[in-house]
């Protein structure tokens, strides 16, 4: 059995996966801004209790974005995924929504198998959706270590129909060649392309009908039966929030200091910053020792200007991080509204 036999009237769906910080949201922004001849419904899943990625996505009004941030899409909230997919299809049929395809961006800690299973074991989903492709983004700089340390990263590569190598500009040509060879050894059937800063050929990602169930069953014969999945308890997340403007220089000093100590344990940290003297939100993203900020959307009149950052890592001292960011505030004796 193969997805090539699928009913063409079903809604093509792309699962976008890749480990924390690999560049999934950057790529998704590219898809949403580049002309591809259709409207997209996006389902966002994050590891943690607060949504961040939807704020990092460009939104021009032609896309539908649904957040799932109360657990990992591949385990605790998989039932929510089914309900969201069915609801989207029903609203589309009723003329309430207009979209041609769906993109599901999984959390970086997701095992892709249970997500893909949804399209074969749930009848309502199977009737309305076609699993078009599994696209996996791999961080060229950190990918080798992530593959060594995390089963989820290995699964994401093994299940991929397309592999995109990001951040190749941060490593040598020999390093790119080495990790490419490793990826080919892990998954010989998936073409490997580059996606630095999200730049890639979108036509190779959408409507390609490349998810092959037979090939997946060769990797995992119990793919359609095994519904269990869990996460390494060493990994956790917490969120920092504050409506008090932060001093840009203090923020830079804070992150420079903490990555020196905790950088290897900081799998992913991202969000929006409310910086004093800047009339636009700053989009902040970091992976391990590498971090940076870019100018985002201007703050609207009357809008609450709030810093919101999510940190995902191993045994990170949440109270210490929150106190450090509190000390970046322009006022004194400020307490965050962050919560673990």
C-alpha positions in Angstrom: 0.0 0.0 0.0 1.3 3.5 -0.9 0.1 7.1 -0.7 0.4 7.2 -4.5 -2.9 5.3 -4.6 -4.7 7.9 -2.5 -7.8 9.7 -3.6 -6.7 13.0 -5.1 -9.7 14.9 -3.6 -8.3 14.5 -0.1 -6.5 17.5 1.4 -2.7 17.0 1.0 -0.9 17.3 4.3 2.8 17.9 5.0 4.4 17.0 8.4 7.3 19.3 9.0 9.6 17.9 11.6 13.2 18.2 12.8 14.9 18.5 16.2 14.8 21.6 18.4 16.3 24.6 16.7 16.8 23.0 13.3 15.0 25.8 11.4 11.4 24.5 11.0 9.7 27.8 11.7 12.1 29.6 9.4 11.3 27.2 6.6 7.5 27.5 7.3 7.8 31.2 7.0 9.4 30.8 3.6 6.5 28.5 2.5 3.9 31.0 3.8 5.5 34.0 2.0 6.6 32.3 -1.3 4.0 32.0 -4.0 2.9 28.3 -4.2 -0.5 28.6 -5.7 -2.6 27.8 -2.7 -3.8 28.7 0.8 -2.3 26.9 3.8 -3.7 25.8 7.1 -1.0 25.5 9.7 -1.1 23.4 12.8 1.6 24.4 15.3 2.7 22.1 18.1 5.1 23.1 20.9 6.7 21.4 23.8 5.4 23.5 26.7 2.4 25.3 28.0 2.7 28.5 26.0 2.6 29.2 22.3 5.6 31.0 20.8 5.9 29.8 17.2 2.7 31.4 16.0 4.2 34.8 17.0 7.3 34.0 15.0 5.3 33.2 11.9 4.5 35.8 9.3 0.8 36.1 8.9 -0.6 37.8 5.8 -4.3 36.9 6.3 -4.4 34.0 3.8 -3.4 31.3 6.2 -5.3 29.6 9.1 -3.0 28.9 12.1 -4.1 26.6 14.9 -1.9 26.1 18.0 -1.5 23.0 20.1 0.7 23.8 23.0 -0.6 21.7 25.9 1.6 18.7 25.2 3.5 16.9 22.5 1.5 16.2 19.3 2.9 12.6 19.2 1.6 11.5 22.6 -0.6 13.5 25.1 -2.5 15.6 22.6 -2.8 13.3 19.6 -6.5 13.2 20.2 -6.5 17.0 19.8 -4.8 16.6 16.5 -7.6 14.4 15.2 -10.3 16.8 16.5 -8.5 19.8 14.9 -8.1 18.0 11.5 -11.7 16.9 11.5 -12.9 20.4 12.5 -10.8 22.1 9.8 -12.3 19.7 7.1 -15.8 20.3 8.3 -15.4 24.1 8.3 -13.8 23.9 4.9 -16.7 21.9 3.5 -19.1 24.4 5.1 -17.4 27.3 3.4 -16.2 28.9 6.6 -12.5 28.3 5.8 -10.6 28.4 2.5 -7.4 26.3 2.3 -5.9 23.9 -0.1 -3.3 22.1 2.0 -2.3 21.6 5.6 1.2 21.8 7.2 1.7 20.4 10.6 4.8 21.7 12.3 5.7 19.3 15.2 7.6 20.1 18.3 11.3 19.3 17.9 10.9 16.5 20.5 8.2 14.7 18.5 8.6 11.1 17.3 7.1 11.4 13.8 5.7 7.8 13.8 2.5 8.5 16.0 1.8 11.7 14.0 1.9 9.8 10.7 -0.1 7.0 12.2 -3.0 9.4 12.7 -3.6 9.5 8.9 -3.9 5.7 8.6 -5.7 4.6 11.8 -8.3 7.3 12.2 -11.1 6.8 9.7 -12.4 10.4 9.8 -8.8 11.7 9.1 -8.2 9.2 6.5 -11.4 10.1 4.7 -10.4 13.8 4.5 -6.6 14.0 4.3 -3.8 12.6 2.3 -0.4 12.4 4.1 1.7 14.0 1.3 5.2 14.0 2.7 7.3 14.0 5.9 9.9 16.8 5.6 12.7 16.7 8.2 15.1 19.7 8.8 18.5 18.8 10.2 20.8 21.4 11.8 24.2 20.9 10.1 26.1 22.3 13.1 24.3 20.4 15.9 22.8 17.6 14.0 25.5 15.0 14.6 25.3 15.4 18.4 21.5 15.4 18.4 21.5 12.2 16.4 23.9 10.7 18.9 21.9 11.7 22.0 18.2 11.7 21.0 16.1 8.9 19.7 13.6 11.3 18.4 16.1 13.0 16.1 17.0 9.6 14.6 13.3 8.8 14.1 12.8 12.1 12.3 15.5 11.3 9.8 14.4 7.7 9.4 10.8 8.6 8.5 11.7 11.5 6.2 10.6 11.7 2.6 12.7 14.8 2.2 15.7 15.9 4.3 16.7 19.6 4.4 20.1 20.5 5.9 20.1 23.9 7.5 22.8 26.2 8.8 25.5 24.8 6.4 27.0 28.3 6.4 28.1 27.8 10.1 30.2 24.7 9.3 33.0 23.6 7.0 32.4 21.9 3.6 34.0 18.7 5.1 31.5 18.8 8.0 28.6 19.2 5.5 29.9 16.2 3.6 30.2 14.1 6.7 26.7 14.7 8.1 25.2 14.3 4.6 26.9 10.9 4.3 25.5 10.0 7.7 22.0 11.0 6.8 22.2 9.0 3.5 23.3 6.0 5.5 20.3 6.4 7.9 17.8 7.1 5.1 18.9 6.2 1.6 15.5 6.9 0.0 15.0 10.6 1.0 16.6 13.3 -1.2 18.8 15.7 0.8 18.8 19.4 0.0 19.9 22.5 1.8 17.6 25.0 3.6 19.8 27.8 4.9 17.6 30.6 6.3 14.7 28.7 4.9 15.8 29.0 1.3 14.9 25.9 -0.7 12.8 24.8 -3.6 9.2 24.8 -2.2 8.1 22.8 -5.2 10.1 19.9 -3.9 8.2 20.0 -0.6 4.5 20.5 -1.4 2.1 18.2 -3.4 4.9 15.6 -4.0 2.9 12.5 -3.0 6.0 10.9 -1.6 4.9 9.3 1.7 5.3 5.6 1.1 3.7 3.4 3.7 5.4 0.3 2.4 8.8 1.9 3.0 7.8 2.9 6.5 6.6 -0.6 7.3 10.0 -1.8 6.4 11.5 0.5 9.0 8.9 -0.2 11.7 6.7 -3.3 10.9 4.5 -2.4 13.9 4.0 1.2 12.6 0.2 0.8 12.5 -0.1 -0.9 15.8 2.4 0.7 18.2 0.7 3.8 19.6 3.0 4.4 22.6 5.5 7.2 22.9 7.3 9.0 25.7 9.9 11.6 26.3 13.1 11.8 28.2 12.3 13.3 31.6 15.6 15.1 31.6 14.1 17.5 29.0 11.7 20.1 30.3 10.5 23.6 29.4 9.5 26.8 31.1 8.3 30.2 30.0 9.3 33.7 31.0 6.8 36.6 30.7 7.1 40.2 31.6 5.4 43.4 30.4 8.3 45.6 31.7 10.6 46.8 28.9 14.1 45.1 28.9 17.3 46.9 28.4 18.9 45.7 25.2 22.5 45.8 26.5 21.6 43.9 29.7 19.7 41.3 27.6 22.7 40.7 25.4 25.0 40.4 28.5 22.6 38.0 30.2 22.4 35.6 27.3 26.1 35.8 26.6 26.7 34.8 30.2 24.2 32.0 30.5 25.2 30.2 27.3 28.8 30.1 28.6 27.6 28.0 31.5 24.4 26.2 30.3 24.7 26.4 26.5 25.2 22.7 26.0 22.0 22.0 28.0 20.0 24.7 26.3 18.4 22.8 23.4 16.2 25.6 22.3 15.2 29.1 23.4 13.0 31.4 21.5 10.4 34.1 21.8 9.7 37.8 21.4 11.4 40.6 23.4 10.0 43.9 24.5 13.1 46.1 24.4 13.2 49.6 25.7 13.5 52.2 22.9 12.5 49.9 20.1 9.0 50.2 18.6 9.0 46.7 17.1 9.1 43.4 18.8 12.4 41.6 18.6 12.2 38.0 17.5 14.8 36.0 19.5 16.0 32.5 18.8 18.8 30.4 20.1 20.2 26.9 20.0 22.9 25.9 22.4 25.7 28.5 22.2 24.3 30.3 19.2 21.6 33.0 19.5 20.4 36.1 17.8 17.6 38.6 17.3 15.8 40.1 14.3 13.3 42.9 14.1 9.7 41.6 14.0 6.3 43.2 13.6 5.8 46.7 15.0 3.9 47.0 18.2 0.3 48.1 17.5 -1.3 51.0 19.3 -2.9 49.8 22.5 -1.2 46.4 22.2 0.3 44.9 25.4 4.1 44.9 24.8 5.2 41.7 26.5 8.4 39.7 26.5 7.6 36.0 26.2 10.4 33.5 26.0 10.3 29.7 26.1 13.3 27.7 27.2 13.7 24.0 26.4 16.6 22.0 27.8 18.1 19.6 30.2 18.0 20.4 33.9 17.9 24.2 33.3 17.6 26.3 36.5 14.4 28.1 35.7 14.4 30.4 38.7 18.0 31.6 37.9 17.0 32.3 34.3 13.9 34.2 35.3 15.8 36.3 37.9 18.5 37.1 35.3 15.9 38.4 32.9 14.2 40.3 35.7 17.5 42.1 36.2 17.4 43.2 32.6 14.3 45.2 33.2 14.5 49.0 32.9 12.8 49.4 36.3 13.9 48.1 39.7 12.4 45.4 42.0 10.6 43.8 39.0 9.2 40.3 39.2 8.4 38.2 36.2 5.1 36.5 35.5 7.0 33.5 34.2 5.9 30.1 35.4 7.5 26.7 35.2 
